[in-house]
């Protein structure tokens, strides 16, 4: 029996470290000015809180926490 995937929603994850440095630096020539986001899905009913995963960020060149954005 196939499961219905209608309850899963697509979310975007953004690095918490790059987001902080982007607000401080205004120039577009810096390496950290590029925002690279991950997309994934989550179950709408079982996870009412914002999702937070540890993923690799190419701007920081390390593994950092990635938080869900709207």
N, CA, C and O atoms as a Maestro MAE file, in Angstrom:
{
 s_m_m2io_version
 :::
 2.0.0
}

f_m_ct {
 s_m_title
 :::
 protein
 m_atom[280] {
  # First column is atom index #
  i_m_mmod_type
  r_m_x_coord
  r_m_y_coord
  r_m_z_coord
  i_m_residue_number
  s_m_chain_name
  s_m_pdb_residue_name
  s_m_pdb_atom_name
  i_m_atomic_number
  :::
  1 25 0.836 -1.175 0.000 1 A "UNK " " N  " 7
  2 3 0.000 0.000 0.000 1 A "UNK " " CA " 6
  3 2 0.888 1.248 0.000 1 A "UNK " " C  " 6
  4 15 1.755 1.395 0.861 1 A "UNK " " O  " 8
  5 25 0.674 2.123 -0.944 2 A "UNK " " N  " 7
  6 3 1.468 3.335 -1.052 2 A "UNK " " CA " 6
  7 2 0.982 4.364 -0.037 2 A "UNK " " C  " 6
  8 15 -0.215 4.503 0.216 2 A "UNK " " O  " 8
  9 25 1.946 5.077 0.535 3 A "UNK " " N  " 7
  10 3 1.605 6.116 1.500 3 A "UNK " " CA " 6
  11 2 1.354 7.432 0.783 3 A "UNK " " C  " 6
  12 15 1.959 7.715 -0.250 3 A "UNK " " O  " 8
  13 25 0.469 8.217 1.334 4 A "UNK " " N  " 7
  14 3 0.158 9.526 0.791 4 A "UNK " " CA " 6
  15 2 1.196 10.518 1.301 4 A "UNK " " C  " 6
  16 15 1.395 10.635 2.511 4 A "UNK " " O  " 8
  17 25 1.864 11.238 0.388 5 A "UNK " " N  " 7
  18 3 2.878 12.203 0.780 5 A "UNK " " CA " 6
  19 2 2.314 13.625 0.814 5 A "UNK " " C  " 6
  20 15 3.073 14.591 0.742 5 A "UNK " " O  " 8
  21 25 1.021 13.758 0.921 6 A "UNK " " N  " 7
  22 3 0.405 15.071 0.923 6 A "UNK " " CA " 6
  23 2 0.656 15.859 2.187 6 A "UNK " " C  " 6
  24 15 0.535 17.084 2.173 6 A "UNK " " O  " 8
  25 25 1.003 15.197 3.289 7 A "UNK " " N  " 7
  26 3 1.216 15.920 4.533 7 A "UNK " " CA " 6
  27 2 2.637 16.445 4.673 7 A "UNK " " C  " 6
  28 15 2.922 17.178 5.620 7 A "UNK " " O  " 8
  29 25 3.536 16.094 3.763 8 A "UNK " " N  " 7
  30 3 4.916 16.575 3.836 8 A "UNK " " CA " 6
  31 2 5.040 17.911 3.095 8 A "UNK " " C  " 6
  32 15 4.468 18.095 2.021 8 A "UNK " " O  " 8
  33 25 5.794 18.832 3.688 9 A "UNK " " N  " 7
  34 3 5.981 20.149 3.083 9 A "UNK " " CA " 6
  35 2 7.458 20.375 2.808 9 A "UNK " " C  " 6
  36 15 8.315 19.813 3.491 9 A "UNK " " O  " 8
  37 25 7.756 21.194 1.812 10 A "UNK " " N  " 7
  38 3 9.138 21.525 1.455 10 A "UNK " " CA " 6
  39 2 9.563 22.726 2.291 10 A "UNK " " C  " 6
  40 15 8.859 23.733 2.354 10 A "UNK " " O  " 8
  41 25 10.736 22.603 2.937 11 A "UNK " " N  " 7
  42 3 11.265 23.699 3.746 11 A "UNK " " CA " 6
  43 2 12.660 24.051 3.258 11 A "UNK " " C  " 6
  44 15 13.293 23.276 2.542 11 A "UNK " " O  " 8
  45 25 13.132 25.227 3.653 12 A "UNK " " N  " 7
  46 3 14.462 25.701 3.298 12 A "UNK " " CA " 6
  47 2 15.283 25.844 4.569 12 A "UNK " " C  " 6
  48 15 14.808 26.379 5.570 12 A "UNK " " O  " 8
  49 25 16.525 25.359 4.520 13 A "UNK " " N  " 7
  50 3 17.432 25.461 5.659 13 A "UNK " " CA " 6
  51 2 18.535 26.457 5.329 13 A "UNK " " C  " 6
  52 15 19.088 26.434 4.229 13 A "UNK " " O  " 8
  53 25 18.858 27.335 6.286 14 A "UNK " " N  " 7
  54 3 19.902 28.344 6.081 14 A "UNK " " CA " 6
  55 2 20.894 28.292 7.232 14 A "UNK " " C  " 6
  56 15 20.511 28.060 8.379 14 A "UNK " " O  " 8
  57 25 22.154 28.506 6.931 15 A "UNK " " N  " 7
  58 3 23.238 28.471 7.920 15 A "UNK " " CA " 6
  59 2 23.072 29.613 8.922 15 A "UNK " " C  " 6
  60 15 22.798 30.752 8.542 15 A "UNK " " O  " 8
  61 25 23.241 29.296 10.194 16 A "UNK " " N  " 7
  62 3 23.104 30.326 11.225 16 A "UNK " " CA " 6
  63 2 24.332 31.221 11.284 16 A "UNK " " C  " 6
  64 15 24.210 32.392 11.645 16 A "UNK " " O  " 8
  65 25 25.512 30.710 10.942 17 A "UNK " " N  " 7
  66 3 26.736 31.500 10.997 17 A "UNK " " CA " 6
  67 2 26.808 32.505 9.849 17 A "UNK " " C  " 6
  68 15 27.138 33.669 10.077 17 A "UNK " " O  " 8
  69 25 26.511 32.087 8.638 18 A "UNK " " N  " 7
  70 3 26.571 32.980 7.475 18 A "UNK " " CA " 6
  71 2 25.514 34.072 7.559 18 A "UNK " " C  " 6
  72 15 25.743 35.205 7.135 18 A "UNK " " O  " 8
  73 25 24.386 33.734 8.095 19 A "UNK " " N  " 7
  74 3 23.305 34.706 8.210 19 A "UNK " " CA " 6
  75 2 23.733 35.867 9.104 19 A "UNK " " C  " 6
  76 15 23.382 37.016 8.837 19 A "UNK " " O  " 8
  77 25 24.485 35.577 10.155 20 A "UNK " " N  " 7
  78 3 24.974 36.632 11.044 20 A "UNK " " CA " 6
  79 2 26.017 37.491 10.353 20 A "UNK " " C  " 6
  80 15 26.001 38.713 10.507 20 A "UNK " " O  " 8
  81 25 26.921 36.887 9.596 21 A "UNK " " N  " 7
  82 3 27.978 37.665 8.956 21 A "UNK " " CA " 6
  83 2 27.447 38.451 7.771 21 A "UNK " " C  " 6
  84 15 27.999 39.502 7.444 21 A "UNK " " O  " 8
  85 25 26.395 37.980 7.117 22 A "UNK " " N  " 7
  86 3 25.839 38.702 5.972 22 A "UNK " " CA " 6
  87 2 25.214 40.018 6.380 22 A "UNK " " C  " 6
  88 15 25.246 40.974 5.605 22 A "UNK " " O  " 8
  89 25 24.646 40.100 7.575 23 A "UNK " " N  " 7
  90 3 24.032 41.349 8.000 23 A "UNK " " CA " 6
  91 2 25.094 42.395 8.332 23 A "UNK " " C  " 6
  92 15 24.809 43.592 8.273 23 A "UNK " " O  " 8
  93 25 26.322 41.969 8.684 24 A "UNK " " N  " 7
  94 3 27.387 42.904 9.016 24 A "UNK " " CA " 6
  95 2 28.130 43.398 7.779 24 A "UNK " " C  " 6
  96 15 28.571 44.547 7.743 24 A "UNK " " O  " 8
  97 25 28.274 42.551 6.769 25 A "UNK " " N  " 7
  98 3 29.030 42.914 5.572 25 A "UNK " " CA " 6
  99 2 28.071 43.287 4.450 25 A "UNK " " C  " 6
  100 15 27.156 42.535 4.116 25 A "UNK " " O  " 8
  101 25 28.300 44.463 3.878 26 A "UNK " " N  " 7
  102 3 27.397 44.969 2.857 26 A "UNK " " CA " 6
  103 2 27.936 44.688 1.458 26 A "UNK " " C  " 6
  104 15 27.149 44.600 0.515 26 A "UNK " " O  " 8
  105 25 29.233 44.545 1.291 27 A "UNK " " N  " 7
  106 3 29.810 44.381 -0.038 27 A "UNK " " CA " 6
  107 2 29.434 43.047 -0.644 27 A "UNK " " C  " 6
  108 15 29.301 42.050 0.064 27 A "UNK " " O  " 8
  109 25 29.264 43.029 -1.939 28 A "UNK " " N  " 7
  110 3 28.881 41.801 -2.630 28 A "UNK " " CA " 6
  111 2 30.095 41.017 -3.115 28 A "UNK " " C  " 6
  112 15 29.938 39.937 -3.684 28 A "UNK " " O  " 8
  113 25 31.303 41.539 -2.903 29 A "UNK " " N  " 7
  114 3 32.500 40.850 -3.364 29 A "UNK " " CA " 6
  115 2 33.014 39.832 -2.352 29 A "UNK " " C  " 6
  116 15 33.881 39.023 -2.683 29 A "UNK " " O  " 8
  117 25 32.498 39.856 -1.138 30 A "UNK " " N  " 7
  118 3 32.978 38.916 -0.126 30 A "UNK " " CA " 6
  119 2 32.421 37.535 -0.385 30 A "UNK " " C  " 6
  120 15 31.355 37.386 -0.982 30 A "UNK " " O  " 8
  121 25 33.139 36.532 0.063 31 A "UNK " " N  " 7
  122 3 32.741 35.146 -0.158 31 A "UNK " " CA " 6
  123 2 31.486 34.807 0.633 31 A "UNK " " C  " 6
  124 15 30.674 34.002 0.178 31 A "UNK " " O  " 8
  125 25 31.312 35.402 1.805 32 A "UNK " " N  " 7
  126 3 30.182 35.058 2.663 32 A "UNK " " CA " 6
  127 2 28.877 35.729 2.233 32 A "UNK " " C  " 6
  128 15 27.829 35.466 2.822 32 A "UNK " " O  " 8
  129 25 28.924 36.599 1.206 33 A "UNK " " N  " 7
  130 3 27.705 37.268 0.781 33 A "UNK " " CA " 6
  131 2 26.774 36.334 0.016 33 A "UNK " " C  " 6
  132 15 25.586 36.627 -0.123 33 A "UNK " " O  " 8
  133 25 27.298 35.211 -0.483 34 A "UNK " " N  " 7
  134 3 26.470 34.247 -1.184 34 A "UNK " " CA " 6
  135 2 25.761 33.367 -0.182 34 A "UNK " " C  " 6
  136 15 26.415 32.720 0.636 34 A "UNK " " O  " 8
  137 25 24.451 33.323 -0.219 35 A "UNK " " N  " 7
  138 3 23.688 32.472 0.687 35 A "UNK " " CA " 6
  139 2 23.348 31.178 -0.035 35 A "UNK " " C  " 6
  140 15 22.694 31.188 -1.078 35 A "UNK " " O  " 8
  141 25 23.792 30.080 0.523 36 A "UNK " " N  " 7
  142 3 23.504 28.770 -0.046 36 A "UNK " " CA " 6
  143 2 22.542 28.075 0.896 36 A "UNK " " C  " 6
  144 15 22.849 27.865 2.069 36 A "UNK " " O  " 8
  145 25 21.391 27.722 0.385 37 A "UNK " " N  " 7
  146 3 20.351 27.110 1.201 37 A "UNK " " CA " 6
  147 2 20.146 25.663 0.793 37 A "UNK " " C  " 6
  148 15 20.294 25.302 -0.375 37 A "UNK " " O  " 8
  149 25 19.805 24.842 1.775 38 A "UNK " " N  " 7
  150 3 19.415 23.462 1.537 38 A "UNK " " CA " 6
  151 2 17.900 23.382 1.540 38 A "UNK " " C  " 6
  152 15 17.244 24.122 2.274 38 A "UNK " " O  " 8
  153 25 17.335 22.498 0.733 39 A "UNK " " N  " 7
  154 3 15.904 22.242 0.784 39 A "UNK " " CA " 6
  155 2 15.682 20.795 1.175 39 A "UNK " " C  " 6
  156 15 16.436 19.907 0.778 39 A "UNK " " O  " 8
  157 25 14.643 20.569 1.956 40 A "UNK " " N  " 7
  158 3 14.288 19.236 2.402 40 A "UNK " " CA " 6
  159 2 12.791 19.213 2.688 40 A "UNK " " C  " 6
  160 15 12.114 20.230 2.541 40 A "UNK " " O  " 8
  161 25 12.282 18.072 3.092 41 A "UNK " " N  " 7
  162 3 10.863 17.980 3.431 41 A "UNK " " CA " 6
  163 2 10.720 17.560 4.872 41 A "UNK " " C  " 6
  164 15 11.607 16.920 5.437 41 A "UNK " " O  " 8
  165 25 9.602 17.925 5.465 42 A "UNK " " N  " 7
  166 3 9.299 17.493 6.819 42 A "UNK " " CA " 6
  167 2 7.811 17.230 6.934 42 A "UNK " " C  " 6
  168 15 7.010 17.726 6.141 42 A "UNK " " O  " 8
  169 25 7.457 16.442 7.933 43 A "UNK " " N  " 7
  170 3 6.068 16.099 8.171 43 A "UNK " " CA " 6
  171 2 5.390 17.262 8.890 43 A "UNK " " C  " 6
  172 15 5.869 17.720 9.927 43 A "UNK " " O  " 8
  173 25 4.311 17.724 8.356 44 A "UNK " " N  " 7
  174 3 3.622 18.888 8.903 44 A "UNK " " CA " 6
  175 2 2.980 18.601 10.257 44 A "UNK " " C  " 6
  176 15 3.009 19.451 11.148 44 A "UNK " " O  " 8
  177 25 2.407 17.420 10.420 45 A "UNK " " N  " 7
  178 3 1.670 17.126 11.642 45 A "UNK " " CA " 6
  179 2 2.574 16.821 12.830 45 A "UNK " " C  " 6
  180 15 2.280 17.247 13.947 45 A "UNK " " O  " 8
  181 25 3.665 16.096 12.615 46 A "UNK " " N  " 7
  182 3 4.467 15.619 13.726 46 A "UNK " " CA " 6
  183 2 5.568 16.574 14.172 46 A "UNK " " C  " 6
  184 15 6.144 16.362 15.239 46 A "UNK " " O  " 8
  185 25 5.882 17.603 13.413 47 A "UNK " " N  " 7
  186 3 6.953 18.533 13.784 47 A "UNK " " CA " 6
  187 2 6.454 19.973 13.739 47 A "UNK " " C  " 6
  188 15 6.661 20.659 12.737 47 A "UNK " " O  " 8
  189 25 5.810 20.443 14.788 48 A "UNK " " N  " 7
  190 3 5.326 21.827 14.782 48 A "UNK " " CA " 6
  191 2 6.451 22.846 14.970 48 A "UNK " " C  " 6
  192 15 6.299 24.007 14.590 48 A "UNK " " O  " 8
  193 25 7.579 22.426 15.553 49 A "UNK " " N  " 7
  194 3 8.694 23.344 15.778 49 A "UNK " " CA " 6
  195 2 9.547 23.466 14.526 49 A "UNK " " C  " 6
  196 15 9.418 22.684 13.584 49 A "UNK " " O  " 8
  197 25 10.425 24.466 14.536 50 A "UNK " " N  " 7
  198 3 11.320 24.657 13.400 50 A "UNK " " CA " 6
  199 2 12.407 23.592 13.404 50 A "UNK " " C  " 6
  200 15 12.943 23.240 14.456 50 A "UNK " " O  " 8
  201 25 12.721 23.089 12.237 51 A "UNK " " N  " 7
  202 3 13.714 22.040 12.080 51 A "UNK " " CA " 6
  203 2 15.113 22.641 12.123 51 A "UNK " " C  " 6
  204 15 15.344 23.726 11.589 51 A "UNK " " O  " 8
  205 25 16.055 21.930 12.766 52 A "UNK " " N  " 7
  206 3 17.440 22.368 12.842 52 A "UNK " " CA " 6
  207 2 18.336 21.154 12.629 52 A "UNK " " C  " 6
  208 15 18.278 20.188 13.389 52 A "UNK " " O  " 8
  209 25 19.169 21.211 11.584 53 A "UNK " " N  " 7
  210 3 20.070 20.113 11.249 53 A "UNK " " CA " 6
  211 2 21.498 20.640 11.147 53 A "UNK " " C  " 6
  212 15 21.722 21.833 10.940 53 A "UNK " " O  " 8
  213 25 22.454 19.734 11.294 54 A "UNK " " N  " 7
  214 3 23.854 20.095 11.136 54 A "UNK " " CA " 6
  215 2 24.310 19.646 9.757 54 A "UNK " " C  " 6
  216 15 24.367 18.450 9.474 54 A "UNK " " O  " 8
  217 25 24.638 20.618 8.890 55 A "UNK " " N  " 7
  218 3 25.037 20.336 7.519 55 A "UNK " " CA " 6
  219 2 26.288 21.138 7.178 55 A "UNK " " C  " 6
  220 15 26.673 22.055 7.903 55 A "UNK " " O  " 8
  221 25 26.911 20.773 6.064 56 A "UNK " " N  " 7
  222 3 28.112 21.468 5.614 56 A "UNK " " CA " 6
  223 2 27.745 22.775 4.935 56 A "UNK " " C  " 6
  224 15 26.857 22.813 4.084 56 A "UNK " " O  " 8
  225 25 28.429 23.841 5.313 57 A "UNK " " N  " 7
  226 3 28.229 25.152 4.686 57 A "UNK " " CA " 6
  227 2 29.483 25.492 3.885 57 A "UNK " " C  " 6
  228 15 30.560 25.613 4.470 57 A "UNK " " O  " 8
  229 25 29.379 25.651 2.563 58 A "UNK " " N  " 7
  230 3 30.557 25.980 1.765 58 A "UNK " " CA " 6
  231 2 31.106 27.375 2.032 58 A "UNK " " C  " 6
  232 15 32.291 27.616 1.799 58 A "UNK " " O  " 8
  233 25 30.280 28.300 2.515 59 A "UNK " " N  " 7
  234 3 30.767 29.641 2.841 59 A "UNK " " CA " 6
  235 2 31.652 29.622 4.079 59 A "UNK " " C  " 6
  236 15 32.710 30.251 4.104 59 A "UNK " " O  " 8
  237 25 31.213 28.894 5.109 60 A "UNK " " N  " 7
  238 3 31.991 28.792 6.349 60 A "UNK " " CA " 6
  239 2 33.082 27.734 6.236 60 A "UNK " " C  " 6
  240 15 34.058 27.759 6.985 60 A "UNK " " O  " 8
  241 25 32.917 26.813 5.308 61 A "UNK " " N  " 7
  242 3 33.834 25.696 5.077 61 A "UNK " " CA " 6
  243 2 33.892 24.755 6.287 61 A "UNK " " C  " 6
  244 15 34.920 24.125 6.535 61 A "UNK " " O  " 8
  245 25 32.801 24.661 7.030 62 A "UNK " " N  " 7
  246 3 32.689 23.763 8.176 62 A "UNK " " CA " 6
  247 2 31.262 23.246 8.259 62 A "UNK " " C  " 6
  248 15 30.385 23.692 7.519 62 A "UNK " " O  " 8
  249 25 31.038 22.307 9.158 63 A "UNK " " N  " 7
  250 3 29.688 21.853 9.444 63 A "UNK " " CA " 6
  251 2 29.073 22.795 10.476 63 A "UNK " " C  " 6
  252 15 29.635 22.988 11.555 63 A "UNK " " O  " 8
  253 25 27.935 23.374 10.152 64 A "UNK " " N  " 7
  254 3 27.263 24.313 11.044 64 A "UNK " " CA " 6
  255 2 25.801 23.939 11.171 64 A "UNK " " C  " 6
  256 15 25.300 23.086 10.438 64 A "UNK " " O  " 8
  257 25 25.122 24.579 12.103 65 A "UNK " " N  " 7
  258 3 23.697 24.343 12.277 65 A "UNK " " CA " 6
  259 2 22.929 25.065 11.187 65 A "UNK " " C  " 6
  260 15 23.182 26.234 10.895 65 A "UNK " " O  " 8
  261 25 22.002 24.362 10.599 66 A "UNK " " N  " 7
  262 3 21.142 24.919 9.554 66 A "UNK " " CA " 6
  263 2 19.733 24.973 10.110 66 A "UNK " " C  " 6
  264 15 19.188 23.944 10.507 66 A "UNK " " O  " 8
  265 25 19.130 26.160 10.148 67 A "UNK " " N  " 7
  266 3 17.780 26.321 10.689 67 A "UNK " " CA " 6
  267 2 16.780 26.541 9.570 67 A "UNK " " C  " 6
  268 15 17.107 27.047 8.497 67 A "UNK " " O  " 8
  269 25 15.559 26.145 9.856 68 A "UNK " " N  " 7
  270 3 14.465 26.312 8.908 68 A "UNK " " CA " 6
  271 2 14.080 27.790 8.841 68 A "UNK " " C  " 6
  272 15 13.972 28.463 9.866 68 A "UNK " " O  " 8
  273 25 13.877 28.282 7.618 69 A "UNK " " N  " 7
  274 3 13.403 29.649 7.420 69 A "UNK " " CA " 6
  275 2 12.048 29.590 6.737 69 A "UNK " " C  " 6
  276 15 11.679 28.561 6.172 69 A "UNK " " O  " 8
  277 25 11.314 30.676 6.784 70 A "UNK " " N  " 7
  278 3 10.012 30.723 6.124 70 A "UNK " " CA " 6
  279 2 10.149 31.211 4.721 70 A "UNK " " C  " 6
  280 15 9.154 31.318 4.004 70 A "UNK " " O  " 8
  :::
 }
 m_bond[279] {
  # First column is bond index #
  i_m_from
  i_m_to
  i_m_order
  :::
  1 1 2 1
  2 2 3 1
  3 3 4 2
  4 3 5 1
  5 5 6 1
  6 6 7 1
  7 7 8 2
  8 7 9 1
  9 9 10 1
  10 10 11 1
  11 11 12 2
  12 11 13 1
  13 13 14 1
  14 14 15 1
  15 15 16 2
  16 15 17 1
  17 17 18 1
  18 18 19 1
  19 19 20 2
  20 19 21 1
  21 21 22 1
  22 22 23 1
  23 23 24 2
  24 23 25 1
  25 25 26 1
  26 26 27 1
  27 27 28 2
  28 27 29 1
  29 29 30 1
  30 30 31 1
  31 31 32 2
  32 31 33 1
  33 33 34 1
  34 34 35 1
  35 35 36 2
  36 35 37 1
  37 37 38 1
  38 38 39 1
  39 39 40 2
  40 39 41 1
  41 41 42 1
  42 42 43 1
  43 43 44 2
  44 43 45 1
  45 45 46 1
  46 46 47 1
  47 47 48 2
  48 47 49 1
  49 49 50 1
  50 50 51 1
  51 51 52 2
  52 51 53 1
  53 53 54 1
  54 54 55 1
  55 55 56 2
  56 55 57 1
  57 57 58 1
  58 58 59 1
  59 59 60 2
  60 59 61 1
  61 61 62 1
  62 62 63 1
  63 63 64 2
  64 63 65 1
  65 65 66 1
  66 66 67 1
  67 67 68 2
  68 67 69 1
  69 69 70 1
  70 70 71 1
  71 71 72 2
  72 71 73 1
  73 73 74 1
  74 74 75 1
  75 75 76 2
  76 75 77 1
  77 77 78 1
  78 78 79 1
  79 79 80 2
  80 79 81 1
  81 81 82 1
  82 82 83 1
  83 83 84 2
  84 83 85 1
  85 85 86 1
  86 86 87 1
  87 87 88 2
  88 87 89 1
  89 89 90 1
  90 90 91 1
  91 91 92 2
  92 91 93 1
  93 93 94 1
  94 94 95 1
  95 95 96 2
  96 95 97 1
  97 97 98 1
  98 98 99 1
  99 99 100 2
  100 99 101 1
  101 101 102 1
  102 102 103 1
  103 103 104 2
  104 103 105 1
  105 105 106 1
  106 106 107 1
  107 107 108 2
  108 107 109 1
  109 109 110 1
  110 110 111 1
  111 111 112 2
  112 111 113 1
  113 113 114 1
  114 114 115 1
  115 115 116 2
  116 115 117 1
  117 117 118 1
  118 118 119 1
  119 119 120 2
  120 119 121 1
  121 121 122 1
  122 122 123 1
  123 123 124 2
  124 123 125 1
  125 125 126 1
  126 126 127 1
  127 127 128 2
  128 127 129 1
  129 129 130 1
  130 130 131 1
  131 131 132 2
  132 131 133 1
  133 133 134 1
  134 134 135 1
  135 135 136 2
  136 135 137 1
  137 137 138 1
  138 138 139 1
  139 139 140 2
  140 139 141 1
  141 141 142 1
  142 142 143 1
  143 143 144 2
  144 143 145 1
  145 145 146 1
  146 146 147 1
  147 147 148 2
  148 147 149 1
  149 149 150 1
  150 150 151 1
  151 151 152 2
  152 151 153 1
  153 153 154 1
  154 154 155 1
  155 155 156 2
  156 155 157 1
  157 157 158 1
  158 158 159 1
  159 159 160 2
  160 159 161 1
  161 161 162 1
  162 162 163 1
  163 163 164 2
  164 163 165 1
  165 165 166 1
  166 166 167 1
  167 167 168 2
  168 167 169 1
  169 169 170 1
  170 170 171 1
  171 171 172 2
  172 171 173 1
  173 173 174 1
  174 174 175 1
  175 175 176 2
  176 175 177 1
  177 177 178 1
  178 178 179 1
  179 179 180 2
  180 179 181 1
  181 181 182 1
  182 182 183 1
  183 183 184 2
  184 183 185 1
  185 185 186 1
  186 186 187 1
  187 187 188 2
  188 187 189 1
  189 189 190 1
  190 190 191 1
  191 191 192 2
  192 191 193 1
  193 193 194 1
  194 194 195 1
  195 195 196 2
  196 195 197 1
  197 197 198 1
  198 198 199 1
  199 199 200 2
  200 199 201 1
  201 201 202 1
  202 202 203 1
  203 203 204 2
  204 203 205 1
  205 205 206 1
  206 206 207 1
  207 207 208 2
  208 207 209 1
  209 209 210 1
  210 210 211 1
  211 211 212 2
  212 211 213 1
  213 213 214 1
  214 214 215 1
  215 215 216 2
  216 215 217 1
  217 217 218 1
  218 218 219 1
  219 219 220 2
  220 219 221 1
  221 221 222 1
  222 222 223 1
  223 223 224 2
  224 223 225 1
  225 225 226 1
  226 226 227 1
  227 227 228 2
  228 227 229 1
  229 229 230 1
  230 230 231 1
  231 231 232 2
  232 231 233 1
  233 233 234 1
  234 234 235 1
  235 235 236 2
  236 235 237 1
  237 237 238 1
  238 238 239 1
  239 239 240 2
  240 239 241 1
  241 241 242 1
  242 242 243 1
  243 243 244 2
  244 243 245 1
  245 245 246 1
  246 246 247 1
  247 247 248 2
  248 247 249 1
  249 249 250 1
  250 250 251 1
  251 251 252 2
  252 251 253 1
  253 253 254 1
  254 254 255 1
  255 255 256 2
  256 255 257 1
  257 257 258 1
  258 258 259 1
  259 259 260 2
  260 259 261 1
  261 261 262 1
  262 262 263 1
  263 263 264 2
  264 263 265 1
  265 265 266 1
  266 266 267 1
  267 267 268 2
  268 267 269 1
  269 269 270 1
  270 270 271 1
  271 271 272 2
  272 271 273 1
  273 273 274 1
  274 274 275 1
  275 275 276 2
  276 275 277 1
  277 277 278 1
  278 278 279 1
  279 279 280 2
  :::
 }
}
